[in-house]
Amino acid sequence: MRLDFTNKNVLVTGASRGIGKAIAEAFSQCGANLILVARNKGRLEVVAQKVKAREFFCADVSSYSEMEEVYSKVKEKYGFLDVVVNNAGISPHFRSFHKTPESDWDEIIGVNLKGVLNNAKLSFELLKKGRDPVLINVASVVGLAGAQKIAVYCATKAAVVNFTKALSIEWASYSIRVVGICPGYVKTDMTKGIFSKDDLRNQLLSMIPMRRFADPPEIANVVLFAASSLASYITGSCIIVDGGLLSGL
Ligand SMILES: NC(=O)c1ccc[n+]([C@@H]2O[C@H](COP(=O)([O-])OP(=O)(O)OC[C@H]3O[C@@H](n4cnc5c(N)ncnc54)[C@H](OP(=O)(O)O)[C@@H]3O)[C@@H](O)[C@H]2O)c1
Protein backbone atom coordinates (compact mmCIF):
# COMPACT_ATOMS: atom_id res chain seq x y z
CA MET A 1 0.00 0.00 0.00
CA ARG A 2 1.35 3.43 -0.94
CA LEU A 3 0.63 6.17 1.62
CA ASP A 4 -0.94 9.33 0.27
CA PHE A 5 0.54 12.74 1.10
CA THR A 6 -0.99 14.57 -1.85
CA ASN A 7 -1.30 18.33 -1.13
CA LYS A 8 0.49 17.91 2.20
CA ASN A 9 3.22 20.46 2.93
CA VAL A 10 6.27 18.61 4.21
CA LEU A 11 9.52 20.26 5.35
CA VAL A 12 12.63 18.06 5.67
CA THR A 13 15.97 19.25 7.08
CA GLY A 14 19.25 17.65 6.06
CA ALA A 15 17.64 16.61 2.80
CA SER A 16 20.71 16.84 0.57
CA ARG A 17 22.18 13.43 1.41
CA GLY A 18 21.72 10.14 3.22
CA ILE A 19 18.61 9.54 5.30
CA GLY A 20 17.16 13.01 4.62
CA LYS A 21 17.43 12.51 0.87
CA ALA A 22 15.69 9.13 1.19
CA ILE A 23 12.96 10.78 3.30
CA ALA A 24 12.45 13.43 0.62
CA GLU A 25 12.27 10.74 -2.09
CA ALA A 26 9.75 8.70 -0.08
CA PHE A 27 7.44 11.70 0.52
CA SER A 28 7.80 12.72 -3.12
CA GLN A 29 6.61 9.28 -4.25
CA CYS A 30 3.53 9.83 -2.07
CA GLY A 31 2.67 13.16 -3.67
CA ALA A 32 3.84 15.62 -0.98
CA ASN A 33 4.68 19.28 -1.58
CA LEU A 34 8.29 19.26 -0.42
CA ILE A 35 10.31 22.04 1.16
CA LEU A 36 13.93 21.04 1.71
CA VAL A 37 16.67 22.47 3.91
CA ALA A 38 20.45 21.84 4.05
CA ARG A 39 23.62 23.89 3.76
CA ASN A 40 25.22 22.75 0.50
CA LYS A 41 23.42 24.41 -2.41
CA GLY A 42 24.80 22.20 -5.19
CA ARG A 43 23.82 18.92 -3.56
CA LEU A 44 20.45 20.21 -2.34
CA GLU A 45 19.57 21.56 -5.78
CA VAL A 46 20.16 18.12 -7.34
CA VAL A 47 17.87 16.42 -4.78
CA ALA A 48 15.25 19.19 -5.08
CA GLN A 49 15.08 18.63 -8.84
CA LYS A 50 14.92 14.86 -8.46
CA VAL A 51 12.04 14.93 -5.97
CA LYS A 52 10.35 17.89 -7.66
CA ALA A 53 10.49 19.92 -4.45
CA ARG A 54 8.41 23.10 -4.31
CA GLU A 55 11.24 24.96 -2.66
CA PHE A 56 14.66 24.49 -1.15
CA PHE A 57 16.55 26.64 1.33
CA CYS A 58 20.26 26.70 2.07
CA ALA A 59 20.41 27.33 5.80
CA ASP A 60 22.19 26.14 8.91
CA VAL A 61 19.68 24.53 11.31
CA SER A 62 21.81 25.55 14.29
CA SER A 63 21.27 29.24 13.48
CA TYR A 64 17.96 30.52 14.87
CA SER A 65 18.08 33.62 12.68
CA GLU A 66 18.74 31.67 9.46
CA MET A 67 15.90 29.28 10.24
CA GLU A 68 13.64 32.19 11.21
CA GLU A 69 14.15 33.56 7.69
CA VAL A 70 13.32 30.15 6.18
CA TYR A 71 10.09 29.83 8.18
CA SER A 72 9.01 33.39 7.46
CA LYS A 73 9.30 32.65 3.71
CA VAL A 74 7.46 29.34 4.14
CA LYS A 75 4.70 31.11 6.09
CA GLU A 76 4.33 33.79 3.44
CA LYS A 77 4.18 31.32 0.55
CA TYR A 78 2.44 28.24 2.01
CA GLY A 79 0.70 29.44 5.19
CA PHE A 80 0.90 26.08 6.99
CA LEU A 81 2.89 22.86 7.33
CA ASP A 82 1.53 19.34 7.81
CA VAL A 83 4.81 17.53 8.49
CA VAL A 84 8.22 18.74 9.68
CA VAL A 85 11.11 16.27 9.75
CA ASN A 86 14.01 17.30 11.97
CA ASN A 87 16.65 15.13 10.32
CA ALA A 88 19.80 17.28 9.89
CA GLY A 89 22.61 16.06 12.09
CA ILE A 90 26.36 15.72 12.30
CA SER A 91 28.57 13.09 13.84
CA PRO A 92 31.79 13.88 15.59
CA HIS A 93 35.20 12.42 14.93
CA PHE A 94 35.57 9.14 16.78
CA ARG A 95 37.38 10.30 19.95
CA SER A 96 37.49 9.55 23.65
CA PHE A 97 35.47 12.17 25.49
CA HIS A 98 38.49 13.57 27.36
CA LYS A 99 40.18 14.23 24.03
CA THR A 100 37.17 15.91 22.43
CA PRO A 101 37.67 19.69 22.27
CA GLU A 102 35.02 22.09 23.54
CA SER A 103 34.59 23.51 20.02
CA ASP A 104 33.37 20.05 18.92
CA TRP A 105 30.81 19.96 21.77
CA ASP A 106 29.42 23.31 20.66
CA GLU A 107 29.15 22.23 17.04
CA ILE A 108 27.50 18.88 17.77
CA ILE A 109 25.08 20.34 20.33
CA GLY A 110 24.37 23.26 17.98
CA VAL A 111 23.28 21.10 15.05
CA ASN A 112 21.90 17.97 16.72
CA LEU A 113 20.08 19.56 19.65
CA LYS A 114 19.66 23.31 19.08
CA GLY A 115 18.82 22.62 15.43
CA VAL A 116 15.92 20.41 16.57
CA LEU A 117 14.75 23.03 19.09
CA ASN A 118 14.94 25.80 16.46
CA ASN A 119 12.79 23.86 14.00
CA ALA A 120 10.29 22.83 16.65
CA LYS A 121 9.80 26.39 17.92
CA LEU A 122 9.68 27.99 14.49
CA SER A 123 7.34 25.40 12.96
CA PHE A 124 4.77 25.53 15.80
CA GLU A 125 2.46 28.21 14.36
CA LEU A 126 2.58 26.61 10.91
CA LEU A 127 1.94 23.09 12.23
CA LYS A 128 -0.99 24.37 14.30
CA LYS A 129 -2.65 25.31 11.02
CA GLY A 130 -1.72 21.98 9.37
CA ARG A 131 -3.90 18.93 8.78
CA ASP A 132 -3.15 16.04 11.18
CA PRO A 133 0.20 17.73 11.86
CA VAL A 134 3.30 15.83 12.93
CA LEU A 135 6.80 16.77 14.01
CA ILE A 136 9.31 13.96 13.48
CA ASN A 137 12.67 14.06 15.24
CA VAL A 138 15.42 11.78 13.95
CA ALA A 139 17.37 10.71 17.04
CA SER A 140 19.40 7.47 17.22
CA VAL A 141 19.73 4.21 19.11
CA VAL A 142 22.71 5.85 20.79
CA GLY A 143 20.22 8.22 22.37
CA LEU A 144 18.83 5.16 24.17
CA ALA A 145 22.11 3.39 24.96
CA GLY A 146 25.70 4.58 25.07
CA ALA A 147 28.40 3.99 22.48
CA GLN A 148 32.16 4.40 22.68
CA LYS A 149 34.02 7.50 21.47
CA ILE A 150 30.92 9.52 20.54
CA ALA A 151 29.79 10.59 24.01
CA VAL A 152 28.69 14.11 23.03
CA TYR A 153 26.74 12.79 20.03
CA CYS A 154 25.06 10.24 22.36
CA ALA A 155 24.16 13.06 24.77
CA THR A 156 22.52 15.14 22.02
CA LYS A 157 20.50 12.18 20.75
CA ALA A 158 19.34 11.28 24.28
CA ALA A 159 18.25 14.90 24.65
CA VAL A 160 16.27 14.67 21.40
CA VAL A 161 14.55 11.48 22.64
CA ASN A 162 13.44 13.18 25.86
CA PHE A 163 12.58 16.46 24.11
CA THR A 164 10.28 14.39 21.87
CA LYS A 165 8.50 12.98 24.93
CA ALA A 166 8.20 16.34 26.71
CA LEU A 167 7.02 18.25 23.65
CA SER A 168 4.46 15.58 22.77
CA ILE A 169 2.71 16.29 26.08
CA GLU A 170 2.53 20.04 25.43
CA TRP A 171 1.56 19.73 21.77
CA ALA A 172 -1.12 17.06 22.26
CA SER A 173 -3.47 19.87 23.28
CA TYR A 174 -2.90 21.42 19.84
CA SER A 175 -3.41 18.02 18.13
CA ILE A 176 0.19 18.00 16.91
CA ARG A 177 1.87 14.61 17.21
CA VAL A 178 5.60 14.49 18.01
CA VAL A 179 7.39 11.28 17.10
CA GLY A 180 11.04 10.23 17.36
CA ILE A 181 12.87 7.81 15.09
CA CYS A 182 15.90 5.95 16.44
CA PRO A 183 17.91 4.40 13.61
CA GLY A 184 20.72 1.94 14.22
CA TYR A 185 23.65 1.97 11.78
CA VAL A 186 22.71 3.26 8.33
CA LYS A 187 24.81 3.35 5.14
CA THR A 188 25.37 7.09 4.59
CA ASP A 189 28.25 9.58 4.40
CA MET A 190 28.06 9.81 8.20
CA THR A 191 29.09 6.18 8.67
CA LYS A 192 31.33 5.77 5.60
CA GLY A 193 34.48 6.22 7.68
CA ILE A 194 33.42 3.64 10.28
CA PHE A 195 32.26 1.05 7.74
CA SER A 196 35.48 1.36 5.72
CA LYS A 197 37.54 -0.02 8.61
CA ASP A 198 37.21 -3.81 8.38
CA ASP A 199 37.75 -4.54 12.07
CA LEU A 200 35.23 -1.92 13.22
CA ARG A 201 32.72 -2.85 10.52
CA ASN A 202 32.87 -6.53 11.50
CA GLN A 203 32.65 -5.73 15.21
CA LEU A 204 29.50 -3.66 14.61
CA LEU A 205 27.97 -6.28 12.31
CA SER A 206 28.52 -8.94 14.95
CA MET A 207 26.39 -6.85 17.36
CA ILE A 208 23.45 -6.58 14.93
CA PRO A 209 21.20 -9.69 14.90
CA MET A 210 20.26 -9.03 11.26
CA ARG A 211 24.02 -8.89 10.43
CA ARG A 212 23.69 -5.93 8.09
CA PHE A 213 23.48 -2.13 8.15
CA ALA A 214 20.30 -0.33 7.07
CA ASP A 215 19.80 1.30 3.70
CA PRO A 216 18.44 4.88 4.02
CA PRO A 217 15.00 4.01 2.52
CA GLU A 218 14.47 1.54 5.39
CA ILE A 219 14.53 4.52 7.77
CA ALA A 220 12.57 6.77 5.41
CA ASN A 221 9.72 4.24 5.20
CA VAL A 222 9.30 4.37 8.98
CA VAL A 223 9.30 8.18 8.90
CA LEU A 224 6.57 7.99 6.27
CA PHE A 225 4.53 5.65 8.47
CA ALA A 226 5.04 7.83 11.56
CA ALA A 227 3.86 10.90 9.64
CA SER A 228 0.81 9.13 8.22
CA SER A 229 -2.69 8.58 9.56
CA LEU A 230 -1.72 4.92 10.15
CA ALA A 231 0.23 6.25 13.15
CA SER A 232 -2.59 8.51 14.38
CA TYR A 233 -2.33 7.28 18.00
CA ILE A 234 1.47 7.49 18.24
CA THR A 235 2.94 10.50 19.99
CA GLY A 236 5.90 10.92 22.33
CA SER A 237 7.33 7.54 21.31
CA CYS A 238 10.62 6.91 19.62
CA ILE A 239 10.46 4.14 17.03
CA ILE A 240 13.60 1.96 16.96
CA VAL A 241 14.77 0.87 13.49
CA ASP A 242 18.01 -1.01 14.18
CA GLY A 243 17.97 -4.57 12.83
CA GLY A 244 17.74 -5.80 16.42
CA LEU A 245 20.89 -4.04 17.69
CA LEU A 246 19.37 -2.86 20.98
CA SER A 247 17.61 -6.16 21.65
CA GLY A 248 20.75 -8.21 22.28
CA LEU A 249 23.31 -8.36 25.04
N1 LIG B 1 23.82 7.14 9.48
C1 LIG B 1 23.53 6.55 10.62
O1 LIG B 1 23.99 5.43 10.91
C2 LIG B 1 22.60 7.22 11.60
C3 LIG B 1 22.16 6.47 12.71
C4 LIG B 1 21.29 7.06 13.62
C5 LIG B 1 20.88 8.36 13.46
N2 LIG B 1 21.32 9.07 12.38
C6 LIG B 1 20.83 10.44 12.26
O2 LIG B 1 20.14 10.59 11.03
C7 LIG B 1 20.24 11.93 10.58
C8 LIG B 1 20.76 11.94 9.14
O3 LIG B 1 22.04 11.32 9.15
P1 LIG B 1 22.77 10.78 7.82
O4 LIG B 1 23.41 9.50 8.18
O5 LIG B 1 21.86 10.86 6.66
O6 LIG B 1 23.93 11.87 7.72
P2 LIG B 1 24.65 12.51 6.44
O7 LIG B 1 24.66 11.56 5.31
O8 LIG B 1 25.93 13.06 6.95
O9 LIG B 1 23.67 13.72 6.06
C9 LIG B 1 23.45 14.76 6.97
C10 LIG B 1 22.49 15.76 6.37
O10 LIG B 1 22.31 16.84 7.29
C11 LIG B 1 22.66 18.08 6.65
N3 LIG B 1 23.24 18.97 7.64
C12 LIG B 1 24.31 18.76 8.44
N4 LIG B 1 24.53 19.82 9.21
C13 LIG B 1 23.57 20.73 8.91
C14 LIG B 1 23.28 22.02 9.36
N5 LIG B 1 24.03 22.63 10.32
N6 LIG B 1 22.23 22.69 8.84
C15 LIG B 1 21.48 22.11 7.88
N7 LIG B 1 21.71 20.88 7.40
C16 LIG B 1 22.76 20.20 7.91
C17 LIG B 1 23.64 17.66 5.55
O11 LIG B 1 23.67 18.54 4.46
P3 LIG B 1 24.73 19.73 4.26
O12 LIG B 1 26.06 19.17 4.62
O13 LIG B 1 24.56 20.14 2.86
O14 LIG B 1 24.26 20.79 5.20
C18 LIG B 1 23.01 16.35 5.08
O15 LIG B 1 21.94 16.61 4.22
C19 LIG B 1 21.15 12.63 11.56
O16 LIG B 1 20.39 13.33 12.52
C20 LIG B 1 21.91 11.49 12.22
O17 LIG B 1 22.40 11.84 13.49
C21 LIG B 1 22.16 8.53 11.45
The ligand as an SDF file (V2000), in Angstrom:
LIG
                    3D

 48 52  0  0  0  0  0  0  0  0999 V2000
   23.8210    7.1350    9.4760 N   0  0  0  0  0  0  0  0  0  0  0  0
   23.5320    6.5550   10.6220 C   0  0  0  0  0  0  0  0  0  0  0  0
   23.9880    5.4260   10.9110 O   0  0  0  0  0  0  0  0  0  0  0  0
   22.6000    7.2200   11.6020 C   0  0  0  0  0  0  0  0  0  0  0  0
   22.1600    6.4720   12.7070 C   0  0  0  0  0  0  0  0  0  0  0  0
   21.2890    7.0570   13.6240 C   0  0  0  0  0  0  0  0  0  0  0  0
   20.8760    8.3620   13.4580 C   0  0  0  0  0  0  0  0  0  0  0  0
   21.3210    9.0680   12.3790 N   0  0  0  0  0  0  0  0  0  0  0  0
   20.8340   10.4400   12.2620 C   0  0  0  0  0  0  0  0  0  0  0  0
   20.1410   10.5860   11.0320 O   0  0  0  0  0  0  0  0  0  0  0  0
   20.2360   11.9280   10.5790 C   0  0  0  0  0  0  0  0  0  0  0  0
   20.7560   11.9380    9.1430 C   0  0  0  0  0  0  0  0  0  0  0  0
   22.0430   11.3240    9.1480 O   0  0  0  0  0  0  0  0  0  0  0  0
   22.7680   10.7780    7.8220 P   0  0  0  0  0  0  0  0  0  0  0  0
   23.4090    9.5000    8.1810 O   0  0  0  0  0  0  0  0  0  0  0  0
   21.8600   10.8600    6.6600 O   0  0  0  0  0  0  0  0  0  0  0  0
   23.9280   11.8720    7.7160 O   0  0  0  0  0  0  0  0  0  0  0  0
   24.6470   12.5140    6.4400 P   0  0  0  0  0  0  0  0  0  0  0  0
   24.6610   11.5590    5.3150 O   0  0  0  0  0  0  0  0  0  0  0  0
   25.9290   13.0650    6.9510 O   0  0  0  0  0  0  0  0  0  0  0  0
   23.6750   13.7210    6.0610 O   0  0  0  0  0  0  0  0  0  0  0  0
   23.4490   14.7590    6.9740 C   0  0  0  0  0  0  0  0  0  0  0  0
   22.4890   15.7630    6.3700 C   0  0  0  0  0  0  0  0  0  0  0  0
   22.3130   16.8420    7.2870 O   0  0  0  0  0  0  0  0  0  0  0  0
   22.6610   18.0780    6.6510 C   0  0  0  0  0  0  0  0  0  0  0  0
   23.2380   18.9730    7.6390 N   0  0  0  0  0  0  0  0  0  0  0  0
   24.3100   18.7570    8.4420 C   0  0  0  0  0  0  0  0  0  0  0  0
   24.5290   19.8150    9.2110 N   0  0  0  0  0  0  0  0  0  0  0  0
   23.5750   20.7290    8.9060 C   0  0  0  0  0  0  0  0  0  0  0  0
   23.2800   22.0240    9.3630 C   0  0  0  0  0  0  0  0  0  0  0  0
   24.0280   22.6290   10.3170 N   0  0  0  0  0  0  0  0  0  0  0  0
   22.2320   22.6890    8.8350 N   0  0  0  0  0  0  0  0  0  0  0  0
   21.4820   22.1100    7.8800 C   0  0  0  0  0  0  0  0  0  0  0  0
   21.7060   20.8800    7.4000 N   0  0  0  0  0  0  0  0  0  0  0  0
   22.7580   20.1970    7.9060 C   0  0  0  0  0  0  0  0  0  0  0  0
   23.6430   17.6570    5.5460 C   0  0  0  0  0  0  0  0  0  0  0  0
   23.6650   18.5450    4.4570 O   0  0  0  0  0  0  0  0  0  0  0  0
   24.7290   19.7290    4.2610 P   0  0  0  0  0  0  0  0  0  0  0  0
   26.0620   19.1700    4.6150 O   0  0  0  0  0  0  0  0  0  0  0  0
   24.5620   20.1380    2.8600 O   0  0  0  0  0  0  0  0  0  0  0  0
   24.2640   20.7910    5.1980 O   0  0  0  0  0  0  0  0  0  0  0  0
   23.0150   16.3510    5.0800 C   0  0  0  0  0  0  0  0  0  0  0  0
   21.9390   16.6130    4.2170 O   0  0  0  0  0  0  0  0  0  0  0  0
   21.1520   12.6350   11.5580 C   0  0  0  0  0  0  0  0  0  0  0  0
   20.3920   13.3300   12.5170 O   0  0  0  0  0  0  0  0  0  0  0  0
   21.9140   11.4930   12.2180 C   0  0  0  0  0  0  0  0  0  0  0  0
   22.4000   11.8360   13.4870 O   0  0  0  0  0  0  0  0  0  0  0  0
   22.1640    8.5340   11.4540 C   0  0  0  0  0  0  0  0  0  0  0  0
  1  2  1  0
  2  3  2  0
  2  4  1  0
  4  5  1  0
  4 48  2  0
  5  6  2  0
  6  7  1  0
  7  8  2  0
  8  9  1  0
  8 48  1  0
  9 10  1  0
  9 46  1  0
 10 11  1  0
 11 12  1  0
 11 44  1  0
 12 13  1  0
 13 14  1  0
 14 15  2  0
 14 16  1  0
 14 17  1  0
 17 18  1  0
 18 19  2  0
 18 20  1  0
 18 21  1  0
 21 22  1  0
 22 23  1  0
 23 24  1  0
 23 42  1  0
 24 25  1  0
 25 26  1  0
 25 36  1  0
 26 27  1  0
 26 35  1  0
 27 28  2  0
 28 29  1  0
 29 30  1  0
 29 35  2  0
 30 31  1  0
 30 32  2  0
 32 33  1  0
 33 34  2  0
 34 35  1  0
 36 37  1  0
 36 42  1  0
 37 38  1  0
 38 39  2  0
 38 40  1  0
 38 41  1  0
 42 43  1  0
 44 45  1  0
 44 46  1  0
 46 47  1  0
M  CHG  2   8   1  16  -1
M  END
$$$$
